[in-house]
Every structure is written in structure tokens, then in C-alpha cells.
Amino acid sequence: MSQTEPLTVVIACGGTGGHLFPGIAVAQELKRKGHRPILLISMKSVDAQASNKYEDLEFRPVEAIAMPRLASLKTFGFVWKLVRTWRSCRRILREVKADVVLGMGGFTSLPPVRAGYGLGLRTYVHDSNALPGKANRLTARWCDAVLLGVQEASHYFPKSECMVTGTPVRAELARSVNVVFAREAFGLDTIRPVVLSMGGSQGAKQLNTHVLEAARRDASVQYLLLAGTADYERVQKMAADLPHVKVLPFCSDMASAYAAADGVICRSGASSLTELAALGKAALLVPYPFAADDHQMHNARVYAAHGAARVNGQETLSPEVILSFVHEIVLNREAREEMESAARALSSDDAAQKIAHVLEHSTLS
Ligand SMILES: CC(=O)N[C@H]1[C@@H](OP(=O)(O)OP(=O)(O)OC[C@H]2O[C@@H](n3ccc(=O)[nH]c3=O)[C@H](O)[C@@H]2O)O[C@H](CO)[C@@H](O)[C@@H]1O
């Protein structure tokens, strides 16, 4: 295939924001270069909600697949779903005349990549975590190469198969937003510092509770709390008498949310971390303790080791921990700027371009 000929690239990125948003970022770059990206997403509401605003991109729903934690009768259902989804992916790949398949991680990537491999297409998988997931380690055997978010993950794959590209960030996050406009858009005071709190694309109940308690004890900062759809009503009620806390179920304008913030409290999912680095934000990371193989703790340690964030396990998180982050980092200009520049140093601005280049030319250079 000539290097300039438009490619049809199928990107499997369903199930969670951590797979969907980097997939969208790659699709945006491919489209900019004249290719036809097609995004396979799940039928979950989180995918529908998040993909809604990208009217210029082509989405196709396929079944979401998650491996059961323990061997049980569910394992048969899981294998059956894999086979059924592999068949429907093979149909889609043939129908759209795909040239390349890219999986953004998780078991949702396995059937399309395996189907692409069976059809003789070029296939890739991207892993954004410091500790790669089981699904990607399995899917990698049918791939031309494994693309990685961070160098630390390369220990888990044969060296010859890996290329470190970084994890892409959606194009709209690169847009610079004025802090005053951003705060006004969320109904926040434009002067008082702001802490953005979010629990990944699906929220986090305990994190929300501790942040509310910290806000109740100390009003030196405002909070923009992205509670997650499932916890929204409860958090909204608890924050009713806290005028310095603004609660949203889900934010579709993360560029403004980050621009409004002087500091961030969040999980350590790979996309959240990549965004913190790209935008140079100081953060308190609270890894989701039930993430597969505790991979969020591995992600967080990479940031902590570079001085780009503080890390606190969920079991010892408390309003005091949050308030010491607020006073020692967010409200301490020197410490905050030091953390912000350490975060910026971890950013890989050109990840989407690098991945697009590999999809076009099979090589990074
Ligand atoms: C619980 C779990 O296992 N999560 C995993 C999941 O990420 P998960 O989807 O939980 O979280 P990530 O941090 O990777 O991504 C969250 C994304 O959602 C966006 N966002 C968040 C809130 C909101 O209101 N609006 C919004 O747009 C953030 O800007 C970010 O882009 O896949 C990632 C990639 O494999 C992993 O690193 C995470 O560990």
C-alpha cells in the first residue's frame, strides 16, 4: 500500500473512558490526515454519552466484554461472547474493507484484533498503563506491534514488539481556555482557587465523600466535583449547603474543567494521568484499589517517582489528607509550580501523531 493512500482503520476502544478517549484522539489525527477511522465502542451508556459530541467521527457499537474475576459458570458466557463478537467484528472488517485494526486495550480489543489477524490485516494494540492488562498481553500475540503509553510497560512484552508512543489526548484538550471563562462556565467564583475532583470516567463514591467532608471543614478553595452519574444525586444533596462546591454527574468539557483548576484530585487511570501531564496539573492521586492487578497503583508510582503527583491509597484517604494537599501544594505557589513542571515533563504531546505514523508506515520513524 502506498504511504499516501487513504487507509480504513478500525479502532476498538469501547467500555471505559480510559480506552475510548485515546481511541478518539487517534481517530481525530487519522481523519485530519485523510484516512477513514471507524471506532468500535460498547453499548454501555458511558460510551454513548462520551461519543455523542463527536458527530464527525464514525462509531459502531459491538458487545462489551469483561473477563469474570474468578473461574465460574460466567467463564463459559465470557468465551461465548468472545466468539460471538469475533464473528460480528469479522463481518464489520469485511464490510468496511479495513486495512488496519488497532485495539486500545481490554478484552473488548481482543475479538476485532483476532479477526483482523485472521483476515491478514495489519494489527496493533495500545496499552496505556505502566502494568499492562491480561487482555493486552494475550491480544499482543496476534499483533504486528504493541504500542505503549509508558516505557515501564515494555518489560512485559518481547522488546522487538514494542514501540513507546505515549498515550494520546483528545484534540480539544490542547485548546487553551481562559481560567476566568472556565470558572464562570461552571458557576465558580473567578478569584478563589479551584480543586477539580474526579473519579475516572465512572466516578468514585468514597473519594466524593472525603472531598465533601474536606470542603465542609475548610473553605479556602472551591471544588468542582465530577461525581459520576451513579453517585450524582447523593453528592448533589450532600453539597446543597456548600456554595463553594459545584457538582456535575459527568463533564463533557474537560478542557474547561482543567483550565478552571489549580489542582486535581483523581484516580490514576492512564488517561487522567496523561491529561495531567499534558496540561501540567498538580495532583493528589488516589488509585482505584480494585483495578486489575492493582495497575492504578503502578501508574501512580511512576508519577510520584518523578515528583509529578502525591499518591495516597484509598484505605488511608481522609479529609485531612485532602486538606494537606490543598494547603501544602495547591495554595503553596512554589510547591505547586514545581509539581506542575514535573507533570509537564512526563507529557508526550505527539502520541496521536506517532500512533498514526505507525498505522500508516508500520514503524515509528
Ligand atoms: C477502574 C479502572 O480499571 N479504570 C481503568 C480505565 O480507565 P477509566 O476510564 O476509569 O479512567 P481514565 O483515567 O483512564 O480516563 C478517564 C477519562 O474520562 C474523562 N472524564 C472523566 C470524568 C468526566 O466527568 N468527564 C470526562 O471526560 C477524563 O478526562 C479521562 O479522559 O482504563 C484505563 C486505561 O486502560 C486504566 O488506566 C484505568 O485504570
The ligand as an SDF file (V2000), in Angstrom:
LIG
                    3D

 39 41  0  0  0  0  0  0  0  0999 V2000
  -11.2740    1.4800   37.1490 C   0  0  0  0  0  0  0  0  0  0  0  0
  -10.3350    1.1060   36.0540 C   0  0  0  0  0  0  0  0  0  0  0  0
   -9.8770   -0.0350   35.9420 O   0  0  0  0  0  0  0  0  0  0  0  0
  -10.0340    2.1230   35.2050 N   0  0  0  0  0  0  0  0  0  0  0  0
   -9.1770    1.9090   34.0570 C   0  0  0  0  0  0  0  0  0  0  0  0
   -9.8120    2.5200   32.8080 C   0  0  0  0  0  0  0  0  0  0  0  0
   -9.8860    3.9260   32.9550 O   0  0  0  0  0  0  0  0  0  0  0  0
  -11.0460    4.9410   33.3440 P   0  0  0  0  0  0  0  0  0  0  0  0
  -11.9860    5.0810   32.2340 O   0  0  0  0  0  0  0  0  0  0  0  0
  -11.6120    4.6330   34.6820 O   0  0  0  0  0  0  0  0  0  0  0  0
  -10.1500    6.2100   33.6260 O   0  0  0  0  0  0  0  0  0  0  0  0
   -9.0430    7.0640   32.9200 P   0  0  0  0  0  0  0  0  0  0  0  0
   -8.4720    7.8800   33.9710 O   0  0  0  0  0  0  0  0  0  0  0  0
   -8.0720    6.3170   32.1030 O   0  0  0  0  0  0  0  0  0  0  0  0
   -9.9150    8.0000   31.9290 O   0  0  0  0  0  0  0  0  0  0  0  0
  -10.9140    8.8160   32.4010 C   0  0  0  0  0  0  0  0  0  0  0  0
  -11.2660    9.7330   31.2760 C   0  0  0  0  0  0  0  0  0  0  0  0
  -12.5590   10.2290   31.4970 O   0  0  0  0  0  0  0  0  0  0  0  0
  -12.5510   11.6400   31.3210 C   0  0  0  0  0  0  0  0  0  0  0  0
  -13.6550   12.2070   32.1000 N   0  0  0  0  0  0  0  0  0  0  0  0
  -13.7640   11.9420   33.4290 C   0  0  0  0  0  0  0  0  0  0  0  0
  -14.8160   12.4670   34.1460 C   0  0  0  0  0  0  0  0  0  0  0  0
  -15.7590   13.2940   33.4850 C   0  0  0  0  0  0  0  0  0  0  0  0
  -16.7210   13.8080   34.0530 O   0  0  0  0  0  0  0  0  0  0  0  0
  -15.5830   13.5480   32.1530 N   0  0  0  0  0  0  0  0  0  0  0  0
  -14.5700   13.0190   31.4340 C   0  0  0  0  0  0  0  0  0  0  0  0
  -14.4620   13.2680   30.2180 O   0  0  0  0  0  0  0  0  0  0  0  0
  -11.1680   12.0920   31.7680 C   0  0  0  0  0  0  0  0  0  0  0  0
  -10.8540   13.3450   31.2330 O   0  0  0  0  0  0  0  0  0  0  0  0
  -10.3230   10.9450   31.1910 C   0  0  0  0  0  0  0  0  0  0  0  0
  -10.0400   11.1750   29.8280 O   0  0  0  0  0  0  0  0  0  0  0  0
   -8.9400    2.2960   31.6900 O   0  0  0  0  0  0  0  0  0  0  0  0
   -7.6570    2.8870   31.8130 C   0  0  0  0  0  0  0  0  0  0  0  0
   -6.8720    2.5650   30.5440 C   0  0  0  0  0  0  0  0  0  0  0  0
   -6.6220    1.1810   30.4570 O   0  0  0  0  0  0  0  0  0  0  0  0
   -6.9420    2.3740   33.0590 C   0  0  0  0  0  0  0  0  0  0  0  0
   -5.7150    3.0490   33.2150 O   0  0  0  0  0  0  0  0  0  0  0  0
   -7.8380    2.5960   34.2720 C   0  0  0  0  0  0  0  0  0  0  0  0
   -7.2080    2.1070   35.4250 O   0  0  0  0  0  0  0  0  0  0  0  0
  1  2  1  0
  2  3  2  0
  2  4  1  0
  4  5  1  0
  5  6  1  0
  5 38  1  0
  6  7  1  0
  6 32  1  0
  7  8  1  0
  8  9  2  0
  8 10  1  0
  8 11  1  0
 11 12  1  0
 12 13  2  0
 12 14  1  0
 12 15  1  0
 15 16  1  0
 16 17  1  0
 17 18  1  0
 17 30  1  0
 18 19  1  0
 19 20  1  0
 19 28  1  0
 20 21  1  0
 20 26  1  0
 21 22  2  0
 22 23  1  0
 23 24  2  0
 23 25  1  0
 25 26  1  0
 26 27  2  0
 28 29  1  0
 28 30  1  0
 30 31  1  0
 32 33  1  0
 33 34  1  0
 33 36  1  0
 34 35  1  0
 36 37  1  0
 36 38  1  0
 38 39  1  0
M  END
$$$$
